[in-house]
Amino acid sequence: MKYIEFGIGNTWLIRTETELNNGTEFEEKGIVDPVKFHSVYLRIWVGKTVYILDLKRGFQKGTKDRNKFKFIFGVTSR
């Protein structure tokens, strides 16, 4: 899966995070082709709480180990 993200809180303002089948992931600056649209999402991370509103998965709330602030609009690609 690829996650193309636009917003504040990541390393770059626009980035692509690629998740491989073996569970590893890496990020790259900008948008990396090819993009095969799967879904869109909005992620808001305040402190240790993360709120995600995804077009396909609906609303999710989770917690993380570290404190951050992120406001991200993303596109999920296969």
SEFIZA-3560 file (N, C-alpha, C; in Angstrom, 3 decimals):
REM SEFIZA-3560
<numar><xx>0.845</xx><yy>-1.179</yy><zz>0.000</zz><atom>N</atom></numar>
<numar><xx>0.000</xx><yy>0.000</yy><zz>0.000</zz><atom>CA</atom></numar>
<numar><xx>0.892</xx><yy>1.244</yy><zz>0.000</zz><atom>C</atom></numar>
<numar><xx>0.367</xx><yy>2.295</yy><zz>-0.585</zz><atom>N</atom></numar>
<numar><xx>1.018</xx><yy>3.598</yy><zz>-0.559</zz><atom>CA</atom></numar>
<numar><xx>0.081</xx><yy>4.586</yy><zz>0.117</zz><atom>C</atom></numar>
<numar><xx>0.663</xx><yy>5.476</yy><zz>0.882</zz><atom>N</atom></numar>
<numar><xx>-0.088</xx><yy>6.538</yy><zz>1.537</zz><atom>CA</atom></numar>
<numar><xx>0.525</xx><yy>7.861</yy><zz>1.104</zz><atom>C</atom></numar>
<numar><xx>-0.195</xx><yy>8.611</yy><zz>0.308</zz><atom>N</atom></numar>
<numar><xx>0.269</xx><yy>9.904</yy><zz>-0.169</zz><atom>CA</atom></numar>
<numar><xx>-0.367</xx><yy>10.944</yy><zz>0.741</zz><atom>C</atom></numar>
<numar><xx>0.479</xx><yy>11.689</yy><zz>1.461</zz><atom>N</atom></numar>
<numar><xx>-0.022</xx><yy>12.577</yy><zz>2.508</zz><atom>CA</atom></numar>
<numar><xx>0.385</xx><yy>14.025</yy><zz>2.267</zz><atom>C</atom></numar>
<numar><xx>-0.547</xx><yy>14.932</yy><zz>2.567</zz><atom>N</atom></numar>
<numar><xx>-0.353</xx><yy>16.368</yy><zz>2.452</zz><atom>CA</atom></numar>
<numar><xx>-0.700</xx><yy>16.982</yy><zz>3.807</zz><atom>C</atom></numar>
<numar><xx>0.203</xx><yy>17.743</yy><zz>4.400</zz><atom>N</atom></numar>
<numar><xx>-0.139</xx><yy>18.389</yy><zz>5.657</zz><atom>CA</atom></numar>
<numar><xx>1.052</xx><yy>18.638</yy><zz>6.549</zz><atom>C</atom></numar>
<numar><xx>0.770</xx><yy>19.066</yy><zz>7.762</zz><atom>N</atom></numar>
<numar><xx>1.841</xx><yy>19.403</yy><zz>8.708</zz><atom>CA</atom></numar>
<numar><xx>2.012</xx><yy>18.273</yy><zz>9.722</zz><atom>C</atom></numar>
<numar><xx>3.269</xx><yy>18.125</yy><zz>10.172</zz><atom>N</atom></numar>
<numar><xx>3.577</xx><yy>17.124</yy><zz>11.183</zz><atom>CA</atom></numar>
<numar><xx>4.462</xx><yy>16.006</yy><zz>10.681</zz><atom>C</atom></numar>
<numar><xx>4.554</xx><yy>15.812</yy><zz>9.376</zz><atom>N</atom></numar>
<numar><xx>5.438</xx><yy>14.800</yy><zz>8.793</zz><atom>CA</atom></numar>
<numar><xx>6.791</xx><yy>15.422</yy><zz>8.463</zz><atom>C</atom></numar>
<numar><xx>7.708</xx><yy>14.600</yy><zz>7.980</zz><atom>N</atom></numar>
<numar><xx>9.028</xx><yy>15.076</yy><zz>7.588</zz><atom>CA</atom></numar>
<numar><xx>8.932</xx><yy>16.112</yy><zz>6.478</zz><atom>C</atom></numar>
<numar><xx>8.079</xx><yy>15.846</yy><zz>5.479</zz><atom>N</atom></numar>
<numar><xx>7.878</xx><yy>16.756</yy><zz>4.354</zz><atom>CA</atom></numar>
<numar><xx>6.414</xx><yy>17.148</yy><zz>4.262</zz><atom>C</atom></numar>
<numar><xx>6.140</xx><yy>18.293</yy><zz>3.632</zz><atom>N</atom></numar>
<numar><xx>4.771</xx><yy>18.761</yy><zz>3.467</zz><atom>CA</atom></numar>
<numar><xx>3.961</xx><yy>17.799</yy><zz>2.598</zz><atom>C</atom></numar>
<numar><xx>4.604</xx><yy>17.241</yy><zz>1.566</zz><atom>N</atom></numar>
<numar><xx>3.989</xx><yy>16.214</yy><zz>0.724</zz><atom>CA</atom></numar>
<numar><xx>4.925</xx><yy>15.020</yy><zz>0.708</zz><atom>C</atom></numar>
<numar><xx>4.398</xx><yy>13.848</yy><zz>1.063</zz><atom>N</atom></numar>
<numar><xx>5.242</xx><yy>12.660</yy><zz>1.096</zz><atom>CA</atom></numar>
<numar><xx>4.446</xx><yy>11.429</yy><zz>0.695</zz><atom>C</atom></numar>
<numar><xx>5.181</xx><yy>10.389</yy><zz>0.305</zz><atom>N</atom></numar>
<numar><xx>4.582</xx><yy>9.095</yy><zz>0.014</zz><atom>CA</atom></numar>
<numar><xx>5.224</xx><yy>8.075</yy><zz>0.944</zz><atom>C</atom></numar>
<numar><xx>4.392</xx><yy>7.367</yy><zz>1.698</zz><atom>N</atom></numar>
<numar><xx>4.871</xx><yy>6.284</yy><zz>2.553</zz><atom>CA</atom></numar>
<numar><xx>4.447</xx><yy>4.972</yy><zz>1.898</zz><atom>C</atom></numar>
<numar><xx>5.412</xx><yy>4.095</yy><zz>1.679</zz><atom>N</atom></numar>
<numar><xx>5.140</xx><yy>2.806</yy><zz>1.036</zz><atom>CA</atom></numar>
<numar><xx>5.300</xx><yy>1.703</yy><zz>2.058</zz><atom>C</atom></numar>
<numar><xx>4.296</xx><yy>0.853</yy><zz>2.160</zz><atom>N</atom></numar>
<numar><xx>4.283</xx><yy>-0.298</yy><zz>3.063</zz><atom>CA</atom></numar>
<numar><xx>4.462</xx><yy>-1.548</yy><zz>2.209</zz><atom>C</atom></numar>
<numar><xx>5.510</xx><yy>-2.310</yy><zz>2.487</zz><atom>N</atom></numar>
<numar><xx>5.782</xx><yy>-3.527</yy><zz>1.729</zz><atom>CA</atom></numar>
<numar><xx>5.067</xx><yy>-4.722</yy><zz>2.348</zz><atom>C</atom></numar>
<numar><xx>4.959</xx><yy>-5.815</yy><zz>1.600</zz><atom>N</atom></numar>
<numar><xx>4.266</xx><yy>-7.019</yy><zz>2.077</zz><atom>CA</atom></numar>
<numar><xx>4.907</xx><yy>-7.640</yy><zz>3.311</zz><atom>C</atom></numar>
<numar><xx>6.217</xx><yy>-7.438</yy><zz>3.488</zz><atom>N</atom></numar>
<numar><xx>6.905</xx><yy>-8.026</yy><zz>4.649</zz><atom>CA</atom></numar>
<numar><xx>6.769</xx><yy>-7.178</yy><zz>5.912</zz><atom>C</atom></numar>
<numar><xx>5.999</xx><yy>-6.083</yy><zz>5.844</zz><atom>N</atom></numar>
<numar><xx>5.751</xx><yy>-5.255</yy><zz>7.030</zz><atom>CA</atom></numar>
<numar><xx>6.652</xx><yy>-4.043</yy><zz>7.146</zz><atom>C</atom></numar>
<numar><xx>7.699</xx><yy>-3.960</yy><zz>6.344</zz><atom>N</atom></numar>
<numar><xx>8.566</xx><yy>-2.789</yy><zz>6.403</zz><atom>CA</atom></numar>
<numar><xx>7.924</xx><yy>-1.641</yy><zz>5.649</zz><atom>C</atom></numar>
<numar><xx>8.358</xx><yy>-0.440</yy><zz>5.983</zz><atom>N</atom></numar>
<numar><xx>7.828</xx><yy>0.745</yy><zz>5.326</zz><atom>CA</atom></numar>
<numar><xx>8.932</xx><yy>1.772</yy><zz>5.166</zz><atom>C</atom></numar>
<numar><xx>8.766</xx><yy>2.629</yy><zz>4.167</zz><atom>N</atom></numar>
<numar><xx>9.717</xx><yy>3.713</yy><zz>3.956</zz><atom>CA</atom></numar>
<numar><xx>8.966</xx><yy>4.903</yy><zz>3.369</zz><atom>C</atom></numar>
<numar><xx>9.548</xx><yy>6.089</yy><zz>3.526</zz><atom>N</atom></numar>
<numar><xx>8.897</xx><yy>7.294</yy><zz>3.033</zz><atom>CA</atom></numar>
<numar><xx>9.803</xx><yy>8.006</yy><zz>2.044</zz><atom>C</atom></numar>
<numar><xx>9.162</xx><yy>8.713</yy><zz>1.116</zz><atom>N</atom></numar>
<numar><xx>9.870</xx><yy>9.474</yy><zz>0.096</zz><atom>CA</atom></numar>
<numar><xx>9.211</xx><yy>10.834</yy><zz>-0.047</zz><atom>C</atom></numar>
<numar><xx>10.000</xx><yy>11.832</yy><zz>-0.400</zz><atom>N</atom></numar>
<numar><xx>9.490</xx><yy>13.179</yy><zz>-0.586</zz><atom>CA</atom></numar>
<numar><xx>8.673</xx><yy>13.243</yy><zz>-1.872</zz><atom>C</atom></numar>
<numar><xx>7.531</xx><yy>13.924</yy><zz>-1.810</zz><atom>N</atom></numar>
<numar><xx>6.698</xx><yy>14.115</yy><zz>-2.983</zz><atom>CA</atom></numar>
<numar><xx>5.742</xx><yy>12.958</yy><zz>-3.233</zz><atom>C</atom></numar>
<numar><xx>5.197</xx><yy>12.931</yy><zz>-4.443</zz><atom>N</atom></numar>
<numar><xx>4.254</xx><yy>11.895</yy><zz>-4.850</zz><atom>CA</atom></numar>
<numar><xx>4.986</xx><yy>10.902</yy><zz>-5.737</zz><atom>C</atom></numar>
<numar><xx>4.940</xx><yy>9.632</yy><zz>-5.370</zz><atom>N</atom></numar>
<numar><xx>5.624</xx><yy>8.583</yy><zz>-6.113</zz><atom>CA</atom></numar>
<numar><xx>4.596</xx><yy>7.807</yy><zz>-6.933</zz><atom>C</atom></numar>
<numar><xx>4.824</xx><yy>7.748</yy><zz>-8.234</zz><atom>N</atom></numar>
<numar><xx>3.943</xx><yy>6.999</yy><zz>-9.147</zz><atom>CA</atom></numar>
<numar><xx>4.230</xx><yy>5.511</yy><zz>-9.069</zz><atom>C</atom></numar>
<numar><xx>3.355</xx><yy>4.657</yy><zz>-9.477</zz><atom>N</atom></numar>
<numar><xx>2.002</xx><yy>4.920</yy><zz>-9.936</zz><atom>CA</atom></numar>
<numar><xx>1.043</xx><yy>5.059</yy><zz>-8.753</zz><atom>C</atom></numar>
<numar><xx>-0.027</xx><yy>5.818</yy><zz>-8.979</zz><atom>N</atom></numar>
<numar><xx>-1.057</xx><yy>5.997</yy><zz>-7.962</zz><atom>CA</atom></numar>
<numar><xx>-2.322</xx><yy>5.307</yy><zz>-8.458</zz><atom>C</atom></numar>
<numar><xx>-2.771</xx><yy>4.318</yy><zz>-7.692</zz><atom>N</atom></numar>
<numar><xx>-4.015</xx><yy>3.598</yy><zz>-7.988</zz><atom>CA</atom></numar>
<numar><xx>-4.966</xx><yy>3.873</yy><zz>-6.826</zz><atom>C</atom></numar>
<numar><xx>-5.861</xx><yy>4.816</yy><zz>-7.016</zz><atom>N</atom></numar>
<numar><xx>-6.734</xx><yy>5.295</yy><zz>-5.947</zz><atom>CA</atom></numar>
<numar><xx>-7.481</xx><yy>4.154</yy><zz>-5.258</zz><atom>C</atom></numar>
<numar><xx>-7.448</xx><yy>4.208</yy><zz>-3.911</zz><atom>N</atom></numar>
<numar><xx>-8.187</xx><yy>3.255</yy><zz>-3.091</zz><atom>CA</atom></numar>
<numar><xx>-9.140</xx><yy>3.981</yy><zz>-2.135</zz><atom>C</atom></numar>
<numar><xx>-8.635</xx><yy>5.015</yy><zz>-1.450</zz><atom>N</atom></numar>
<numar><xx>-9.453</xx><yy>5.729</yy><zz>-0.473</zz><atom>CA</atom></numar>
<numar><xx>-8.809</xx><yy>7.082</yy><zz>-0.155</zz><atom>C</atom></numar>
<numar><xx>-9.547</xx><yy>7.938</yy><zz>0.547</zz><atom>N</atom></numar>
<numar><xx>-9.003</xx><yy>9.197</yy><zz>1.078</zz><atom>CA</atom></numar>
<numar><xx>-9.260</xx><yy>9.234</yy><zz>2.581</zz><atom>C</atom></numar>
<numar><xx>-8.413</xx><yy>9.953</yy><zz>3.301</zz><atom>N</atom></numar>
<numar><xx>-8.576</xx><yy>10.028</yy><zz>4.754</zz><atom>CA</atom></numar>
<numar><xx>-8.074</xx><yy>11.354</yy><zz>5.286</zz><atom>C</atom></numar>
<numar><xx>-8.537</xx><yy>11.676</yy><zz>6.480</zz><atom>N</atom></numar>
<numar><xx>-8.088</xx><yy>12.832</yy><zz>7.245</zz><atom>CA</atom></numar>
<numar><xx>-7.590</xx><yy>12.293</yy><zz>8.581</zz><atom>C</atom></numar>
<numar><xx>-6.345</xx><yy>12.616</yy><zz>8.920</zz><atom>N</atom></numar>
<numar><xx>-5.760</xx><yy>12.146</yy><zz>10.185</zz><atom>CA</atom></numar>
<numar><xx>-5.383</xx><yy>13.352</yy><zz>11.035</zz><atom>C</atom></numar>
<numar><xx>-5.877</xx><yy>13.363</yy><zz>12.267</zz><atom>N</atom></numar>
<numar><xx>-5.539</xx><yy>14.409</yy><zz>13.221</zz><atom>CA</atom></numar>
<numar><xx>-4.932</xx><yy>13.729</yy><zz>14.436</zz><atom>C</atom></numar>
<numar><xx>-3.694</xx><yy>14.072</yy><zz>14.724</zz><atom>N</atom></numar>
<numar><xx>-2.950</xx><yy>13.463</yy><zz>15.826</zz><atom>CA</atom></numar>
<numar><xx>-2.625</xx><yy>14.582</yy><zz>16.812</zz><atom>C</atom></numar>
<numar><xx>-3.204</xx><yy>14.506</yy><zz>17.998</zz><atom>N</atom></numar>
<numar><xx>-2.977</xx><yy>15.506</yy><zz>19.043</zz><atom>CA</atom></numar>
<numar><xx>-2.523</xx><yy>14.773</yy><zz>20.289</zz><atom>C</atom></numar>
<numar><xx>-1.295</xx><yy>15.091</yy><zz>20.742</zz><atom>N</atom></numar>
<numar><xx>-0.740</xx><yy>14.388</yy><zz>21.899</zz><atom>CA</atom></numar>
<numar><xx>-0.516</xx><yy>12.931</yy><zz>21.556</zz><atom>C</atom></numar>
<numar><xx>-1.110</xx><yy>12.046</yy><zz>22.312</zz><atom>N</atom></numar>
<numar><xx>-0.981</xx><yy>10.609</yy><zz>22.061</zz><atom>CA</atom></numar>
<numar><xx>-2.220</xx><yy>10.012</yy><zz>21.404</zz><atom>C</atom></numar>
<numar><xx>-3.202</xx><yy>10.852</yy><zz>21.074</zz><atom>N</atom></numar>
<numar><xx>-4.456</xx><yy>10.383</yy><zz>20.492</zz><atom>CA</atom></numar>
<numar><xx>-4.498</xx><yy>10.698</yy><zz>19.001</zz><atom>C</atom></numar>
<numar><xx>-4.897</xx><yy>9.707</yy><zz>18.203</zz><atom>N</atom></numar>
<numar><xx>-4.992</xx><yy>9.860</yy><zz>16.752</zz><atom>CA</atom></numar>
<numar><xx>-6.437</xx><yy>9.611</yy><zz>16.328</zz><atom>C</atom></numar>
<numar><xx>-6.986</xx><yy>10.563</yy><zz>15.561</zz><atom>N</atom></numar>
<numar><xx>-8.328</xx><yy>10.431</yy><zz>15.002</zz><atom>CA</atom></numar>
<numar><xx>-8.184</xx><yy>10.295</yy><zz>13.486</zz><atom>C</atom></numar>
<numar><xx>-8.844</xx><yy>9.302</yy><zz>12.911</zz><atom>N</atom></numar>
<numar><xx>-8.780</xx><yy>9.085</yy><zz>11.468</zz><atom>CA</atom></numar>
<numar><xx>-10.197</xx><yy>8.963</yy><zz>10.929</zz><atom>C</atom></numar>
<numar><xx>-10.483</xx><yy>9.750</yy><zz>9.907</zz><atom>N</atom></numar>
<numar><xx>-11.750</xx><yy>9.651</yy><zz>9.205</zz><atom>CA</atom></numar>
<numar><xx>-11.424</xx><yy>9.211</yy><zz>7.786</zz><atom>C</atom></numar>
<numar><xx>-11.754</xx><yy>7.953</yy><zz>7.475</zz><atom>N</atom></numar>
<numar><xx>-11.412</xx><yy>7.335</yy><zz>6.200</zz><atom>CA</atom></numar>
<numar><xx>-12.686</xx><yy>7.081</yy><zz>5.400</zz><atom>C</atom></numar>
<numar><xx>-12.626</xx><yy>7.335</yy><zz>4.100</zz><atom>N</atom></numar>
<numar><xx>-13.782</xx><yy>7.156</yy><zz>3.236</zz><atom>CA</atom></numar>
<numar><xx>-14.272</xx><yy>5.705</yy><zz>3.231</zz><atom>C</atom></numar>
<numar><xx>-13.365</xx><yy>4.735</yy><zz>3.274</zz><atom>N</atom></numar>
<numar><xx>-13.750</xx><yy>3.315</yy><zz>3.226</zz><atom>CA</atom></numar>
<numar><xx>-13.877</xx><yy>2.678</yy><zz>4.607</zz><atom>C</atom></numar>
<numar><xx>-12.994</xx><yy>3.040</yy><zz>5.531</zz><atom>N</atom></numar>
<numar><xx>-12.977</xx><yy>2.410</yy><zz>6.860</zz><atom>CA</atom></numar>
<numar><xx>-13.817</xx><yy>3.141</yy><zz>7.898</zz><atom>C</atom></numar>
<numar><xx>-14.238</xx><yy>4.361</yy><zz>7.599</zz><atom>N</atom></numar>
<numar><xx>-15.025</xx><yy>5.127</yy><zz>8.557</zz><atom>CA</atom></numar>
<numar><xx>-14.147</xx><yy>5.824</yy><zz>9.585</zz><atom>C</atom></numar>
<numar><xx>-14.693</xx><yy>6.038</yy><zz>10.773</zz><atom>N</atom></numar>
<numar><xx>-13.987</xx><yy>6.745</yy><zz>11.850</zz><atom>CA</atom></numar>
<numar><xx>-13.219</xx><yy>5.762</yy><zz>12.719</zz><atom>C</atom></numar>
<numar><xx>-11.985</xx><yy>6.120</yy><zz>13.059</zz><atom>N</atom></numar>
<numar><xx>-11.161</xx><yy>5.325</yy><zz>13.972</zz><atom>CA</atom></numar>
<numar><xx>-10.488</xx><yy>6.261</yy><zz>14.965</zz><atom>C</atom></numar>
<numar><xx>-10.279</xx><yy>5.758</yy><zz>16.161</zz><atom>N</atom></numar>
<numar><xx>-9.556</xx><yy>6.493</yy><zz>17.193</zz><atom>CA</atom></numar>
<numar><xx>-8.512</xx><yy>5.552</yy><zz>17.767</zz><atom>C</atom></numar>
<numar><xx>-7.300</xx><yy>6.044</yy><zz>17.924</zz><atom>N</atom></numar>
<numar><xx>-6.231</xx><yy>5.199</yy><zz>18.455</zz><atom>CA</atom></numar>
<numar><xx>-5.290</xx><yy>6.006</yy><zz>19.329</zz><atom>C</atom></numar>
<numar><xx>-4.365</xx><yy>5.308</yy><zz>19.956</zz><atom>N</atom></numar>
<numar><xx>-3.348</xx><yy>5.966</yy><zz>20.775</zz><atom>CA</atom></numar>
<numar><xx>-1.964</xx><yy>5.528</yy><zz>20.311</zz><atom>C</atom></numar>
<numar><xx>-0.997</xx><yy>6.404</yy><zz>20.528</zz><atom>N</atom></numar>
<numar><xx>0.397</xx><yy>6.152</yy><zz>20.185</zz><atom>CA</atom></numar>
<numar><xx>1.246</xx><yy>6.344</yy><zz>21.434</zz><atom>C</atom></numar>
<numar><xx>2.499</xx><yy>5.920</yy><zz>21.363</zz><atom>N</atom></numar>
<numar><xx>3.412</xx><yy>6.035</yy><zz>22.495</zz><atom>CA</atom></numar>
<numar><xx>4.034</xx><yy>7.424</yy><zz>22.644</zz><atom>C</atom></numar>
<numar><xx>4.058</xx><yy>8.204</yy><zz>21.568</zz><atom>N</atom></numar>
<numar><xx>4.741</xx><yy>9.499</yy><zz>21.622</zz><atom>CA</atom></numar>
<numar><xx>3.763</xx><yy>10.649</yy><zz>21.382</zz><atom>C</atom></numar>
<numar><xx>4.139</xx><yy>11.811</yy><zz>21.881</zz><atom>N</atom></numar>
<numar><xx>3.331</xx><yy>13.016</yy><zz>21.713</zz><atom>CA</atom></numar>
<numar><xx>3.672</xx><yy>13.684</yy><zz>20.389</zz><atom>C</atom></numar>
<numar><xx>2.673</xx><yy>13.984</yy><zz>19.585</zz><atom>N</atom></numar>
<numar><xx>2.862</xx><yy>14.650</yy><zz>18.290</zz><atom>CA</atom></numar>
<numar><xx>1.665</xx><yy>15.529</yy><zz>18.000</zz><atom>C</atom></numar>
<numar><xx>1.836</xx><yy>16.417</yy><zz>17.028</zz><atom>N</atom></numar>
<numar><xx>0.709</xx><yy>17.114</yy><zz>16.433</zz><atom>CA</atom></numar>
<numar><xx>0.831</xx><yy>16.957</yy><zz>14.930</zz><atom>C</atom></numar>
<numar><xx>-0.192</xx><yy>16.377</yy><zz>14.308</zz><atom>N</atom></numar>
<numar><xx>-0.231</xx><yy>16.223</yy><zz>12.859</zz><atom>CA</atom></numar>
<numar><xx>-1.633</xx><yy>16.531</yy><zz>12.370</zz><atom>C</atom></numar>
<numar><xx>-1.697</xx><yy>17.180</yy><zz>11.227</zz><atom>N</atom></numar>
<numar><xx>-2.976</xx><yy>17.413</yy><zz>10.539</zz><atom>CA</atom></numar>
<numar><xx>-2.711</xx><yy>17.030</yy><zz>9.090</zz><atom>C</atom></numar>
<numar><xx>-3.227</xx><yy>15.871</yy><zz>8.681</zz><atom>N</atom></numar>
<numar><xx>-2.868</xx><yy>15.253</yy><zz>7.411</zz><atom>CA</atom></numar>
<numar><xx>-4.108</xx><yy>14.915</yy><zz>6.597</zz><atom>C</atom></numar>
<numar><xx>-4.060</xx><yy>15.257</yy><zz>5.299</zz><atom>N</atom></numar>
<numar><xx>-5.019</xx><yy>14.765</yy><zz>4.324</zz><atom>CA</atom></numar>
<numar><xx>-4.270</xx><yy>13.738</yy><zz>3.482</zz><atom>C</atom></numar>
<numar><xx>-4.838</xx><yy>12.552</yy><zz>3.313</zz><atom>N</atom></numar>
<numar><xx>-4.110</xx><yy>11.515</yy><zz>2.597</zz><atom>CA</atom></numar>
<numar><xx>-4.949</xx><yy>10.762</yy><zz>1.595</zz><atom>C</atom></numar>
<numar><xx>-4.235</xx><yy>10.133</yy><zz>0.658</zz><atom>N</atom></numar>
<numar><xx>-4.826</xx><yy>9.267</yy><zz>-0.352</zz><atom>CA</atom></numar>
<numar><xx>-4.166</xx><yy>7.902</yy><zz>-0.208</zz><atom>C</atom></numar>
<numar><xx>-4.977</xx><yy>6.864</yy><zz>-0.112</zz><atom>N</atom></numar>
<numar><xx>-4.457</xx><yy>5.507</yy><zz>-0.054</zz><atom>CA</atom></numar>
<numar><xx>-4.432</xx><yy>4.945</yy><zz>-1.459</zz><atom>C</atom></numar>
<numar><xx>-3.303</xx><yy>4.341</yy><zz>-1.817</zz><atom>N</atom></numar>
<numar><xx>-3.119</xx><yy>3.781</yy><zz>-3.140</zz><atom>CA</atom></numar>
<numar><xx>-2.663</xx><yy>2.338</yy><zz>-3.005</zz><atom>C</atom></numar>
<numar><xx>-2.994</xx><yy>1.517</yy><zz>-3.973</zz><atom>N</atom></numar>
<numar><xx>-2.540</xx><yy>0.119</yy><zz>-3.968</zz><atom>CA</atom></numar>
<numar><xx>-1.299</xx><yy>-0.032</yy><zz>-4.793</zz><atom>C</atom></numar>
//
